[in-house]
Amino acid sequence: MTEPRFRARTFRRVFVKTPGGRNVIHYEKRKKSAGKCAICGKPLNRAKMLPSTKKKLSKSEKRPERPYPNLCPSCMREEIKRKARAQSQ
């Protein structure tokens, strides 16, 4: 029986053929997917990092240094315009 932590799909299952000819299952952590824009869903730059790599970077390298870092640049511009228009009225 597998360990309880491996029963969930947080670990991906990789079938490996051993030198003895048996097929065994190895469990690996899933890779992080690229971050996506909260509005349009386009992939964001520099958002696809494993925690071990992310740990070594400075704070400004981990995410964009701008307002709304969870939006792509085009959606961010539209959001800023929308806020400015709402403020002026």
N, CA, C and O atoms as CSV, one atom per row, in Angstrom:
chain,resi,resn,atom,element,x,y,z
A,1,MET,N,N,0.842,-1.188,0.000
A,1,MET,CA,C,0.000,0.000,0.000
A,1,MET,C,C,0.883,1.246,0.000
A,1,MET,O,O,1.921,1.284,0.662
A,2,THR,N,N,0.462,2.255,-0.744
A,2,THR,CA,C,1.249,3.487,-0.793
A,2,THR,C,C,1.037,4.300,0.473
A,2,THR,O,O,0.051,4.124,1.189
A,3,GLU,N,N,1.974,5.186,0.731
A,3,GLU,CA,C,1.833,6.075,1.887
A,3,GLU,C,C,0.664,7.011,1.647
A,3,GLU,O,O,0.387,7.360,0.499
A,4,PRO,N,N,-0.031,7.426,2.697
A,4,PRO,CA,C,-1.197,8.290,2.520
A,4,PRO,C,C,-0.893,9.594,1.778
A,4,PRO,O,O,-1.735,10.083,1.024
A,5,ARG,N,N,0.297,10.161,1.982
A,5,ARG,CA,C,0.608,11.433,1.306
A,5,ARG,C,C,0.734,11.267,-0.207
A,5,ARG,O,O,0.552,12.230,-0.952
A,6,PHE,N,N,1.042,10.058,-0.667
A,6,PHE,CA,C,1.181,9.830,-2.101
A,6,PHE,C,C,-0.137,9.480,-2.780
A,6,PHE,O,O,-0.194,9.414,-4.008
A,7,ARG,N,N,-1.187,9.256,-2.016
A,7,ARG,CA,C,-2.470,8.894,-2.613
A,7,ARG,C,C,-3.142,10.081,-3.281
A,7,ARG,O,O,-3.866,9.913,-4.262
A,8,ALA,N,N,-2.909,11.278,-2.759
A,8,ALA,CA,C,-3.474,12.486,-3.378
A,8,ALA,C,C,-2.677,12.814,-4.631
A,8,ALA,O,O,-1.570,12.309,-4.822
A,9,ARG,N,N,-3.237,13.649,-5.472
A,9,ARG,CA,C,-2.562,13.972,-6.736
A,9,ARG,C,C,-1.625,15.166,-6.636
A,9,ARG,O,O,-1.273,15.761,-7.655
A,10,THR,N,N,-1.212,15.528,-5.411
A,10,THR,CA,C,-0.230,16.604,-5.288
A,10,THR,C,C,1.122,16.142,-5.808
A,10,THR,O,O,1.936,16.950,-6.253
A,11,PHE,N,N,1.354,14.831,-5.746
A,11,PHE,CA,C,2.562,14.255,-6.313
A,11,PHE,C,C,2.203,13.613,-7.646
A,11,PHE,O,O,1.185,12.927,-7.747
A,12,ARG,N,N,3.022,13.826,-8.667
A,12,ARG,CA,C,2.736,13.176,-9.939
A,12,ARG,C,C,3.397,11.809,-9.945
A,12,ARG,O,O,4.424,11.603,-9.298
A,13,ARG,N,N,2.806,10.880,-10.676
A,13,ARG,CA,C,3.297,9.514,-10.716
A,13,ARG,C,C,4.137,9.300,-11.966
A,13,ARG,O,O,3.679,9.542,-13.082
A,14,VAL,N,N,5.353,8.852,-11.774
A,14,VAL,CA,C,6.267,8.605,-12.878
A,14,VAL,C,C,6.603,7.120,-12.877
A,14,VAL,O,O,7.094,6.589,-11.881
A,15,PHE,N,N,6.340,6.456,-13.991
A,15,PHE,CA,C,6.651,5.032,-14.100
A,15,PHE,C,C,8.096,4.894,-14.556
A,15,PHE,O,O,8.482,5.429,-15.596
A,16,VAL,N,N,8.893,4.173,-13.769
A,16,VAL,CA,C,10.319,4.012,-14.033
A,16,VAL,C,C,10.617,2.528,-14.162
A,16,VAL,O,O,10.174,1.719,-13.347
A,17,LYS,N,N,11.366,2.185,-15.187
A,17,LYS,CA,C,11.768,0.784,-15.370
A,17,LYS,C,C,13.109,0.591,-14.669
A,17,LYS,O,O,14.078,1.287,-14.973
A,18,THR,N,N,13.166,-0.345,-13.739
A,18,THR,CA,C,14.392,-0.597,-12.973
A,18,THR,C,C,15.325,-1.498,-13.782
A,18,THR,O,O,14.895,-2.128,-14.748
A,19,PRO,N,N,16.603,-1.562,-13.390
A,19,PRO,CA,C,17.534,-2.444,-14.099
A,19,PRO,C,C,17.110,-3.912,-14.061
A,19,PRO,O,O,17.472,-4.688,-14.944
A,20,GLY,N,N,16.344,-4.289,-13.041
A,20,GLY,CA,C,15.878,-5.666,-12.935
A,20,GLY,C,C,14.715,-5.976,-13.856
A,20,GLY,O,O,14.289,-7.128,-13.950
A,21,GLY,N,N,14.186,-4.946,-14.551
A,21,GLY,CA,C,13.111,-5.160,-15.503
A,21,GLY,C,C,11.720,-4.882,-14.952
A,21,GLY,O,O,10.734,-4.992,-15.680
A,22,ARG,N,N,11.628,-4.519,-13.659
A,22,ARG,CA,C,10.322,-4.216,-13.071
A,22,ARG,C,C,9.932,-2.771,-13.360
A,22,ARG,O,O,10.799,-1.905,-13.475
A,23,ASN,N,N,8.650,-2.508,-13.475
A,23,ASN,CA,C,8.153,-1.134,-13.567
A,23,ASN,C,C,7.704,-0.704,-12.178
A,23,ASN,O,O,6.863,-1.360,-11.564
A,24,VAL,N,N,8.262,0.396,-11.681
A,24,VAL,CA,C,7.879,0.901,-10.364
A,24,VAL,C,C,7.391,2.338,-10.527
A,24,VAL,O,O,7.679,3.001,-11.523
A,25,ILE,N,N,6.655,2.796,-9.540
A,25,ILE,CA,C,6.143,4.167,-9.578
A,25,ILE,C,C,6.995,5.026,-8.658
A,25,ILE,O,O,7.180,4.697,-7.486
A,26,HIS,N,N,7.513,6.126,-9.189
A,26,HIS,CA,C,8.186,7.138,-8.385
A,26,HIS,C,C,7.238,8.326,-8.277
A,26,HIS,O,O,6.540,8.662,-9.233
A,27,TYR,N,N,7.218,8.958,-7.107
A,27,TYR,CA,C,6.349,10.101,-6.880
A,27,TYR,C,C,7.204,11.360,-6.854
A,27,TYR,O,O,8.183,11.441,-6.112
A,28,GLU,N,N,6.824,12.350,-7.675
A,28,GLU,CA,C,7.579,13.604,-7.758
A,28,GLU,C,C,6.656,14.776,-7.470
A,28,GLU,O,O,5.458,14.725,-7.746
A,29,LYS,N,N,7.233,15.835,-6.909
A,29,LYS,CA,C,6.468,17.064,-6.714
A,29,LYS,C,C,6.124,17.632,-8.081
A,29,LYS,O,O,6.932,17.556,-9.007
A,30,ARG,N,N,4.950,18.192,-8.212
A,30,ARG,CA,C,4.566,18.816,-9.477
A,30,ARG,C,C,5.295,20.144,-9.629
A,30,ARG,O,O,5.545,20.843,-8.647
A,31,LYS,N,N,5.633,20.483,-10.867
A,31,LYS,CA,C,6.300,21.756,-11.142
A,31,LYS,C,C,5.271,22.886,-11.060
A,31,LYS,O,O,4.098,22.689,-11.375
A,32,LYS,N,N,5.713,24.043,-10.644
A,32,LYS,CA,C,4.831,25.202,-10.586
A,32,LYS,C,C,4.512,25.646,-12.004
A,32,LYS,O,O,5.378,25.622,-12.878
A,33,SER,N,N,3.267,26.050,-12.230
A,33,SER,CA,C,2.913,26.574,-13.542
A,33,SER,C,C,3.152,28.081,-13.544
A,33,SER,O,O,3.263,28.693,-12.482
A,34,ALA,N,N,3.232,28.671,-14.710
A,34,ALA,CA,C,3.473,30.104,-14.816
A,34,ALA,C,C,2.286,30.864,-14.255
A,34,ALA,O,O,1.145,30.421,-14.378
A,35,GLY,N,N,2.555,32.019,-13.633
A,35,GLY,CA,C,1.482,32.859,-13.121
A,35,GLY,C,C,0.682,33.430,-14.279
A,35,GLY,O,O,1.226,33.679,-15.355
A,36,LYS,N,N,-0.599,33.637,-14.061
A,36,LYS,CA,C,-1.463,34.155,-15.117
A,36,LYS,C,C,-2.079,35.462,-14.689
A,36,LYS,O,O,-2.265,35.713,-13.498
A,37,CYS,N,N,-2.397,36.302,-15.666
A,37,CYS,CA,C,-3.056,37.577,-15.429
A,37,CYS,C,C,-4.432,37.302,-14.825
A,37,CYS,O,O,-5.133,36.388,-15.259
A,38,ALA,N,N,-4.816,38.093,-13.824
A,38,ALA,CA,C,-6.086,37.883,-13.132
A,38,ALA,C,C,-7.284,38.232,-14.015
A,38,ALA,O,O,-8.389,37.752,-13.759
A,39,ILE,N,N,-7.091,39.053,-15.043
A,39,ILE,CA,C,-8.213,39.467,-15.895
A,39,ILE,C,C,-8.263,38.648,-17.187
A,39,ILE,O,O,-9.267,37.993,-17.465
A,40,CYS,N,N,-7.181,38.684,-17.980
A,40,CYS,CA,C,-7.228,38.042,-19.305
A,40,CYS,C,C,-6.651,36.629,-19.318
A,40,CYS,O,O,-6.916,35.874,-20.253
A,41,GLY,N,N,-5.865,36.249,-18.296
A,41,GLY,CA,C,-5.318,34.890,-18.240
A,41,GLY,C,C,-4.028,34.680,-19.007
A,41,GLY,O,O,-3.558,33.547,-19.114
A,42,LYS,N,N,-3.426,35.775,-19.561
A,42,LYS,CA,C,-2.145,35.647,-20.248
A,42,LYS,C,C,-1.039,35.298,-19.253
A,42,LYS,O,O,-1.095,35.757,-18.112
A,43,PRO,N,N,-0.037,34.507,-19.636
A,43,PRO,CA,C,1.047,34.196,-18.690
A,43,PRO,C,C,1.862,35.441,-18.356
A,43,PRO,O,O,2.155,36.257,-19.230
A,44,LEU,N,N,2.224,35.577,-17.084
A,44,LEU,CA,C,3.026,36.716,-16.643
A,44,LEU,C,C,4.503,36.395,-16.773
A,44,LEU,O,O,4.901,35.233,-16.691
A,45,ASN,N,N,5.317,37.425,-16.975
A,45,ASN,CA,C,6.771,37.240,-17.051
A,45,ASN,C,C,7.333,36.980,-15.662
A,45,ASN,O,O,6.845,37.523,-14.671
A,46,ARG,N,N,8.353,36.156,-15.601
A,46,ARG,CA,C,9.094,35.870,-14.378
A,46,ARG,C,C,8.243,35.311,-13.243
A,46,ARG,O,O,8.605,35.482,-12.079
A,47,ALA,N,N,7.147,34.661,-13.534
A,47,ALA,CA,C,6.317,34.138,-12.457
A,47,ALA,C,C,6.484,32.640,-12.281
A,47,ALA,O,O,5.994,32.082,-11.300
A,48,LYS,N,N,7.167,31.972,-13.209
A,48,LYS,CA,C,7.303,30.521,-13.131
A,48,LYS,C,C,8.620,30.189,-12.442
A,48,LYS,O,O,9.668,30.147,-13.085
A,49,MET,N,N,8.566,29.955,-11.139
A,49,MET,CA,C,9.774,29.650,-10.386
A,49,MET,C,C,9.472,28.593,-9.349
A,49,MET,O,O,8.406,28.593,-8.735
A,50,LEU,N,N,10.411,27.700,-9.159
A,50,LEU,CA,C,10.304,26.752,-8.064
A,50,LEU,C,C,10.681,27.467,-6.774
A,50,LEU,O,O,11.465,28.415,-6.811
A,51,PRO,N,N,10.147,27.042,-5.644
A,51,PRO,CA,C,10.464,27.713,-4.384
A,51,PRO,C,C,11.961,27.761,-4.087
A,51,PRO,O,O,12.444,28.730,-3.501
A,52,SER,N,N,12.703,26.718,-4.488
A,52,SER,CA,C,14.139,26.713,-4.216
A,52,SER,C,C,14.865,27.806,-4.992
A,52,SER,O,O,15.837,28.372,-4.490
A,53,THR,N,N,14.408,28.115,-6.214
A,53,THR,CA,C,15.017,29.189,-7.014
A,53,THR,C,C,14.539,30.543,-6.530
A,53,THR,O,O,15.313,31.499,-6.465
A,54,LYS,N,N,13.272,30.621,-6.194
A,54,LYS,CA,C,12.676,31.888,-5.767
A,54,LYS,C,C,13.316,32.399,-4.484
A,54,LYS,O,O,13.440,33.606,-4.276
A,55,LYS,N,N,13.723,31.465,-3.622
A,55,LYS,CA,C,14.303,31.816,-2.330
A,55,LYS,C,C,15.590,32.617,-2.490
A,55,LYS,O,O,15.911,33.453,-1.646
A,56,LYS,N,N,16.327,32.365,-3.574
A,56,LYS,CA,C,17.636,32.991,-3.767
A,56,LYS,C,C,17.550,34.378,-4.404
A,56,LYS,O,O,18.548,35.098,-4.429
A,57,LEU,N,N,16.380,34.769,-4.919
A,57,LEU,CA,C,16.239,36.050,-5.603
A,57,LEU,C,C,15.877,37.164,-4.632
A,57,LEU,O,O,15.347,36.911,-3.549
A,58,SER,N,N,16.167,38.398,-5.029
A,58,SER,CA,C,15.762,39.530,-4.210
A,58,SER,C,C,14.265,39.783,-4.408
A,58,SER,O,O,13.646,39.236,-5.320
A,59,LYS,N,N,13.697,40.623,-3.533
A,59,LYS,CA,C,12.251,40.856,-3.559
A,59,LYS,C,C,11.794,41.437,-4.892
A,59,LYS,O,O,10.731,41.073,-5.396
A,60,SER,N,N,12.586,42.333,-5.463
A,60,SER,CA,C,12.181,42.963,-6.717
A,60,SER,C,C,12.292,42.030,-7.915
A,60,SER,O,O,11.665,42.275,-8.946
A,61,GLU,N,N,13.080,40.966,-7.796
A,61,GLU,CA,C,13.208,40.002,-8.893
A,61,GLU,C,C,12.094,38.958,-8.881
A,61,GLU,O,O,11.841,38.306,-9.895
A,62,LYS,N,N,11.434,38.799,-7.746
A,62,LYS,CA,C,10.394,37.770,-7.627
A,62,LYS,C,C,9.107,38.175,-8.321
A,62,LYS,O,O,8.367,37.319,-8.806
A,63,ARG,N,N,8.829,39.475,-8.375
A,63,ARG,CA,C,7.585,39.945,-8.971
A,63,ARG,C,C,7.818,41.334,-9.542
A,63,ARG,O,O,8.792,41.988,-9.169
A,64,PRO,N,N,6.959,41.800,-10.428
A,64,PRO,CA,C,7.163,43.120,-11.029
A,64,PRO,C,C,7.018,44.244,-10.009
A,64,PRO,O,O,6.168,44.176,-9.121
A,65,GLU,N,N,7.838,45.265,-10.136
A,65,GLU,CA,C,7.777,46.433,-9.260
A,65,GLU,C,C,6.853,47.468,-9.889
A,65,GLU,O,O,7.325,48.454,-10.455
A,66,ARG,N,N,5.565,47.257,-9.799
A,66,ARG,CA,C,4.588,48.186,-10.357
A,66,ARG,C,C,3.265,47.948,-9.649
A,66,ARG,O,O,3.100,46.932,-8.975
A,67,PRO,N,N,2.323,48.868,-9.792
A,67,PRO,CA,C,1.014,48.595,-9.195
A,67,PRO,C,C,0.356,47.413,-9.900
A,67,PRO,O,O,0.601,47.184,-11.085
A,68,TYR,N,N,-0.456,46.682,-9.200
A,68,TYR,CA,C,-1.151,45.500,-9.720
A,68,TYR,C,C,-0.178,44.483,-10.313
A,68,TYR,O,O,-0.225,44.238,-11.518
A,69,PRO,N,N,0.705,43.880,-9.506
A,69,PRO,CA,C,1.654,42.907,-10.058
A,69,PRO,C,C,1.001,41.617,-10.536
A,69,PRO,O,O,1.647,40.808,-11.202
A,70,ASN,N,N,-0.280,41.415,-10.202
A,70,ASN,CA,C,-0.963,40.196,-10.648
A,70,ASN,C,C,-1.656,40.366,-11.995
A,70,ASN,O,O,-2.349,39.458,-12.454
A,71,LEU,N,N,-1.472,41.544,-12.644
A,71,LEU,CA,C,-2.048,41.792,-13.966
A,71,LEU,C,C,-0.946,41.918,-14.992
A,71,LEU,O,O,0.175,42.307,-14.663
A,72,CYS,N,N,-1.263,41.583,-16.256
A,72,CYS,CA,C,-0.293,41.786,-17.333
A,72,CYS,C,C,-0.237,43.297,-17.618
A,72,CYS,O,O,-1.159,44.018,-17.237
A,73,PRO,N,N,0.806,43.786,-18.268
A,73,PRO,CA,C,0.960,45.232,-18.480
A,73,PRO,C,C,-0.221,45.897,-19.183
A,73,PRO,O,O,-0.605,47.007,-18.816
A,74,SER,N,N,-0.803,45.237,-20.188
A,74,SER,CA,C,-1.920,45.865,-20.904
A,74,SER,C,C,-3.162,45.977,-20.015
A,74,SER,O,O,-3.842,47.003,-20.030
A,75,CYS,N,N,-3.460,44.939,-19.248
A,75,CYS,CA,C,-4.618,44.995,-18.342
A,75,CYS,C,C,-4.378,46.001,-17.214
A,75,CYS,O,O,-5.308,46.662,-16.753
A,76,MET,N,N,-3.104,46.109,-16.770
A,76,MET,CA,C,-2.779,47.070,-15.729
A,76,MET,C,C,-3.035,48.502,-16.201
A,76,MET,O,O,-3.572,49.320,-15.456
A,77,ARG,N,N,-2.641,48.802,-17.462
A,77,ARG,CA,C,-2.880,50.131,-18.016
A,77,ARG,C,C,-4.369,50.450,-18.053
A,77,ARG,O,O,-4.793,51.545,-17.683
A,78,GLU,N,N,-5.160,49.469,-18.508
A,78,GLU,CA,C,-6.608,49.665,-18.578
A,78,GLU,C,C,-7.200,49.897,-17.192
A,78,GLU,O,O,-8.098,50.723,-17.029
A,79,GLU,N,N,-6.708,49.180,-16.210
A,79,GLU,CA,C,-7.205,49.321,-14.834
A,79,GLU,C,C,-6.879,50.699,-14.278
A,79,GLU,O,O,-7.715,51.314,-13.616
A,80,ILE,N,N,-5.668,51.190,-14.542
A,80,ILE,CA,C,-5.274,52.522,-14.069
A,80,ILE,C,C,-6.140,53.585,-14.740
A,80,ILE,O,O,-6.579,54.530,-14.084
A,81,LYS,N,N,-6.388,53.439,-16.041
A,81,LYS,CA,C,-7.253,54.390,-16.762
A,81,LYS,C,C,-8.660,54.386,-16.181
A,81,LYS,O,O,-9.265,55.441,-15.988
A,82,ARG,N,N,-9.181,53.180,-15.901
A,82,ARG,CA,C,-10.529,53.053,-15.374
A,82,ARG,C,C,-10.640,53.732,-14.004
A,82,ARG,O,O,-11.625,54.417,-13.726
A,83,LYS,N,N,-9.620,53.539,-13.143
A,83,LYS,CA,C,-9.612,54.163,-11.817
A,83,LYS,C,C,-9.541,55.686,-11.929
A,83,LYS,O,O,-10.220,56.400,-11.191
A,84,ALA,N,N,-8.706,56.185,-12.864
A,84,ALA,CA,C,-8.558,57.639,-13.028
A,84,ALA,C,C,-9.864,58.250,-13.532
A,84,ALA,O,O,-10.250,59.333,-13.093
A,85,ARG,N,N,-10.546,57.565,-14.447
A,85,ARG,CA,C,-11.811,58.064,-14.964
A,85,ARG,C,C,-12.868,58.093,-13.871
A,85,ARG,O,O,-13.653,59.037,-13.790
A,86,ALA,N,N,-12.893,57.074,-13.036
A,86,ALA,CA,C,-13.865,56.998,-11.943
A,86,ALA,C,C,-13.595,58.078,-10.913
A,86,ALA,O,O,-14.533,58.623,-10.331
A,87,GLN,N,N,-12.321,58.399,-10.675
A,87,GLN,CA,C,-11.957,59.421,-9.707
A,87,GLN,C,C,-12.342,60.814,-10.188
A,87,GLN,O,O,-12.753,61.652,-9.386
A,88,SER,N,N,-12.216,61.071,-11.485
A,88,SER,CA,C,-12.482,62.411,-12.028
A,88,SER,C,C,-13.981,62.713,-12.070
A,88,SER,O,O,-14.364,63.882,-12.118
A,89,GLN,N,N,-14.817,61.710,-12.055
A,89,GLN,CA,C,-16.257,61.960,-12.130
A,89,GLN,C,C,-16.864,62.256,-10.777
A,89,GLN,O,O,-18.069,62.487,-10.678
